[in-house]
Amino acid sequence: MPSTKYISSRQYIFDVIDMAPTMIVPRLDKLLAKEGRSFYWLAKETGISHTTLWRLRKGKAVGINFETLEKICGALRCQPGDILFLTNDKTSPSRKPSKSGRS
């Protein structure tokens, strides 16, 4: 059911449709297991740094370069949709904030 949202400065009324929150989840581990390959093999095969792949693997990356995505797809012989999965679950354990206190 739509909810009503008031903007006090202009007195406009908007209908806001309640949508389930979505997020993109990487599935590198599943693809590597399916191919019988290791995470380190992927880094060596693609020339992508371990740090970049680790961030993507753990869901810590805030974005991905198309060139990086193409290299991963080429090495694993897959499509981008095989690597990235859209889900409605916002409570993914890989998206928890780090305990180091850094922002």
Secondary structure as a PSIPRED ss2 file (coil, helix, strand):
# PSIPRED VFORMAT (PSIPRED V4.0)

   1 M C   1.000  0.000  0.000
   2 P C   1.000  0.000  0.000
   3 S E   0.000  0.000  1.000
   4 T E   0.000  0.000  1.000
   5 K E   0.000  0.000  1.000
   6 Y E   0.000  0.000  1.000
   7 I E   0.000  0.000  1.000
   8 S C   1.000  0.000  0.000
   9 S C   1.000  0.000  0.000
  10 R C   1.000  0.000  0.000
  11 Q C   1.000  0.000  0.000
  12 Y E   0.000  0.000  1.000
  13 I E   0.000  0.000  1.000
  14 F E   0.000  0.000  1.000
  15 D E   0.000  0.000  1.000
  16 V E   0.000  0.000  1.000
  17 I C   1.000  0.000  0.000
  18 D C   1.000  0.000  0.000
  19 M C   1.000  0.000  0.000
  20 A C   1.000  0.000  0.000
  21 P C   1.000  0.000  0.000
  22 T C   1.000  0.000  0.000
  23 M E   0.000  0.000  1.000
  24 I E   0.000  0.000  1.000
  25 V E   0.000  0.000  1.000
  26 P E   0.000  0.000  1.000
  27 R C   1.000  0.000  0.000
  28 L H   0.000  1.000  0.000
  29 D H   0.000  1.000  0.000
  30 K H   0.000  1.000  0.000
  31 L H   0.000  1.000  0.000
  32 L H   0.000  1.000  0.000
  33 A H   0.000  1.000  0.000
  34 K H   0.000  1.000  0.000
  35 E H   0.000  1.000  0.000
  36 G C   1.000  0.000  0.000
  37 R C   1.000  0.000  0.000
  38 S C   1.000  0.000  0.000
  39 F H   0.000  1.000  0.000
  40 Y H   0.000  1.000  0.000
  41 W H   0.000  1.000  0.000
  42 L H   0.000  1.000  0.000
  43 A H   0.000  1.000  0.000
  44 K H   0.000  1.000  0.000
  45 E H   0.000  1.000  0.000
  46 T H   0.000  1.000  0.000
  47 G C   1.000  0.000  0.000
  48 I C   1.000  0.000  0.000
  49 S C   1.000  0.000  0.000
  50 H H   0.000  1.000  0.000
  51 T H   0.000  1.000  0.000
  52 T H   0.000  1.000  0.000
  53 L H   0.000  1.000  0.000
  54 W H   0.000  1.000  0.000
  55 R H   0.000  1.000  0.000
  56 L H   0.000  1.000  0.000
  57 R H   0.000  1.000  0.000
  58 K H   0.000  1.000  0.000
  59 G C   1.000  0.000  0.000
  60 K C   1.000  0.000  0.000
  61 A C   1.000  0.000  0.000
  62 V C   1.000  0.000  0.000
  63 G C   1.000  0.000  0.000
  64 I C   1.000  0.000  0.000
  65 N C   1.000  0.000  0.000
  66 F H   0.000  1.000  0.000
  67 E H   0.000  1.000  0.000
  68 T H   0.000  1.000  0.000
  69 L H   0.000  1.000  0.000
  70 E H   0.000  1.000  0.000
  71 K H   0.000  1.000  0.000
  72 I H   0.000  1.000  0.000
  73 C H   0.000  1.000  0.000
  74 G H   0.000  1.000  0.000
  75 A H   0.000  1.000  0.000
  76 L H   0.000  1.000  0.000
  77 R C   1.000  0.000  0.000
  78 C C   1.000  0.000  0.000
  79 Q C   1.000  0.000  0.000
  80 P H   0.000  1.000  0.000
  81 G H   0.000  1.000  0.000
  82 D H   0.000  1.000  0.000
  83 I H   0.000  1.000  0.000
  84 L E   0.000  0.000  1.000
  85 F E   0.000  0.000  1.000
  86 L E   0.000  0.000  1.000
  87 T E   0.000  0.000  1.000
  88 N C   1.000  0.000  0.000
  89 D C   1.000  0.000  0.000
  90 K C   1.000  0.000  0.000
  91 T C   1.000  0.000  0.000
  92 S C   1.000  0.000  0.000
  93 P H   0.000  1.000  0.000
  94 S H   0.000  1.000  0.000
  95 R H   0.000  1.000  0.000
  96 K C   1.000  0.000  0.000
  97 P C   1.000  0.000  0.000
  98 S C   1.000  0.000  0.000
  99 K C   1.000  0.000  0.000
 100 S C   1.000  0.000  0.000
 101 G C   1.000  0.000  0.000
 102 R C   1.000  0.000  0.000
 103 S C   1.000  0.000  0.000
